Amino acid sequence: MDTQISFVINVLCKAGAGARHCARRLAGRALVMSLACALLLGATIQTVGAGESPQPSFFNTVEVKSNNMAPFKKWRSALARYNEEAKTNPHPGCAGKEMQICTYDDWTNFLKSLQDKPPLIQLNEINNQINQAKYITDSANWGQSDYWATPAEFMARFGDCEDYAILKYLSLQRLGWKESQLRVVAVKDLNLKVGHAVLIVFFKHPKTGQVLNLLLDNQIKSIANADNIRHYQPVFSINKYFWWRHTPVTG
């Protein structure tokens, strides 16, 4: 990490960006947040392209899009490692019985069972299945404050909030969902005062044509409409090709 980025991280943390881990149940705990400083860093140091203007977005924010993915090294690394491991069909073994997906074969067969199901069934089944995995902090898993895991790594060790979101994102991607429909989102949990990561899926209702912003979250049992969620404040969202900086709507 270079001196300039280190400086920005320190400034953000000292300015109240927070320094505690995202987790399911963190009320009353004082832990080091793995995501907040790193994620706020990505949103802060990046400038957007000329001509971009804020657009209405989920969680009562406006967003500005950028195609400069350079600041997001952990995200790009996770996708690159996934592309490599997917070529070998790895068999990492189960971290535990909870998720019941232990190998790429298990994952592939699970997704095949959903291939011809309606989109909402796919979303619910993927969300329910992956949410069964046990939450493990990055410090316990990897000896690092922040590590973004591949599917095989998650199968072998489970993981924390962004790892759930990544596996859900890649599962839907494998089922043929478009990149424009999927975003991993770094948020501040305003209730718990911690950083967190979730998946947002833009789902077009087959009857009304309305586009719903659906939230897939390891902290919430069922899929929710993001428009009804008030305690998440997004910092940035990202997919394979773009990222979006989010700013709360005021007034």
N, C-alpha and C positions, 0 to 999 in steps of 0.2 A: 504494500500500500504506500503510495507516495506521500510526501509531506503535505501537499495541498489538501488531499482527501482526508488525511489524518486530522488536519486543522479543522476542516468543516465538520467532521464527526464530533470532535471535542466541543466545538461551539454549539452544535445542535443539542448535545447531551446536557451541557451546562445551562442551556437556555430553557430546559424543561421538556425536551423531547422525550425524556424518560429513559430508564435503563432496566427494564424487566422483561422476562420471558412471556410470550403468549402461551396460554394454556387454557384448559377447560374450566378449572376452578382455581382462581388465583386471589380471590378476595381475602384480604388480611395477610398476604404473603409479601415479602420483599425479596424479589428475585431479579436477576439481570435480564433485561429484555433483549432477546436476540435480534428482533427485527427492527425495532423502532428507529434506532439511529441509522442503521444501514439503509432502511427503506426511505426514511426522510432524506437521507443523503442523496439517493437517486432522484428524488423529486425536486431537491433543492438545487443541485449543481447543474442540472440539465436545463438548457434553454430550448425553447420551442422554435419551430421553423417559421420563417417570415410568412405572414398571410394567414396563419392559423388564428381562429377566433374561438372563444369559449362556447361550448355547446351544452345544453341541459343533459344531466346524467343522473345516475342512481344515487341513493342515500342523500338526496337533497343537495346535490353539488352541481357545479359546472365543470367541464373537462376540456383540456387542450391536448391535442394529439401530437406525438412526435415519432419519427422513425429512427431516431438515433438511439440504438440499443447498447451503445458502448458502456454506459455506467453500470449496467445490470449484469455483472460478471457471474454472480452465483446462479442467476436464472439461465444465462447462456451456457454456463458449464453444465448445469443439470440436464438441459436439453441435448447438449452434445454427447454427454455420457450415456443418456438414454438411447440416442441414435446408434451408438456403438454397441451397447449391450443388447439392443433389440436384434442385432444381426446374429447373435450367438444363442438366442433362446435359453437364457440362463435358468438354472434351477437353484436358487439361493436357499430354499428351505424356509419353513415357517418360523416367524418370531413367536407365534403363539396360535392358539386355536380360534381366536376371536374372529378374524377376517376370513379365514378359510380359503385364502388365495396365497399359495406358497411358491408357485413357479410361474413362469411365463405361459406354460401350457394351461395352468389353472385359470390365469387371467384371460387368455385367448378363448378358452371354452366358456367362461362366464360371459364374455362379451358376445360370443356366438349365440348364446341362449337368448340374448336381447336383440339380436340383429333385426328381426322382423316385428318387434314390439313397437307400439306407439311411442312417440318421443317422451311423453310424460312418464310412461312406465320405465323407459330407459333411465331417465333422470332419477326417479325414485329408487330404483333397484341399485344403481351405482352409488347414490348417496348413502343408502341404508347399509350396503355391504361394506363400503370403505370406512364408514363411521364406527363399525364394530372394532376396528383396530385400536390397540392400546396407545394412549398418548405417552410418548417418551421425549424428554427434553434433548436438545442437541448436545448439551454438556455431558449428559449421561451416556448418550449414544456414541458421540464422536469426539468428545473431549474438546469441543469447540463451542463458542457462543452462538454461532449461526451456521448451519449447513443445510443445503437444499438437496434433498435425496432424490434418486431415480426410483422407478418402480421396483426394481430388484432389491435395492437397498431398503426400501420401505417394507417389502415382503419379509426381508431377513431380520429387520430390526424395529419395524414400525417407525414412528417419528412424531414431529410436532405439526403445528397448524398448517404451515405452507406445504408440508409433505402430503397431507390429506388433499389439499387443493390441487396440487400438481398431479397426483394420481387420478383424481376425478377428471381433471382437464384432459389428460392423455387418454383416459378411457373413452371419453366422448369423442375425442379426435379420432380414435381408432374406429369408432362406430360411424364415422362419416360426418360428424357435426363440423360446421365451417368455423374457421378461425374467427370470423367476424361475429360469431355467436358466443365466444368463450373468452373470459378474462379472469386471470388470477388477480386478486385485489388485496393490497396491503391497507389495513385500516387501523385506526385507533379505536379501541373499545372504551367508550366514554363512561361506562358503568364501572369497569374493573381498572381503568386507568392503565391499560397495557396495550402493546401492539398485538396484532392478530392478522391472519390471512384467510381468505375465503375464495370461493369460486362464484362468479356471477355468470349466468347463462341467459342470453336474450332469446326468449321463446315466443314465437308467433302463434297466437291462438288459432287453431284450424277453422273455427267457426266465425269468430269476430274479426280476425286479422289483427287484433291488438297485440303489440309486442310487450311482453311481460319481462321484468327484470327479476329473474329467479335466483335466490340465494341458496347455495349449497355450502353448509357450514358444519364443521365437526363439533361445534358447541351447541347447535340447535338440532334436535332430533329429526324434524321434518323439513322439507323444502319450504321456504317462505318467499313471499313477495317482498323484494328489497324495498319497495316503496313504503312498506309498513314498518320497517325497522328504523328506529330512531337513535340507537345507541352506538352505531358504527359511523365513524367519520373516515372516508377513504383518503389516503395519501396519494397513492397511484394505483393504476391497474395496468395489466400487461398481457399480451399474448405473444405468439411467435414473431410477429412482424412489427408491432407497434407498442408504444406505451402511452398512457394518458395521465397527465397531472390533474388532480382534483382539488377544487376550491369550494368550501361551503357556501351555500346561498344564504345571504343575510338580508334582514329586513322583511 
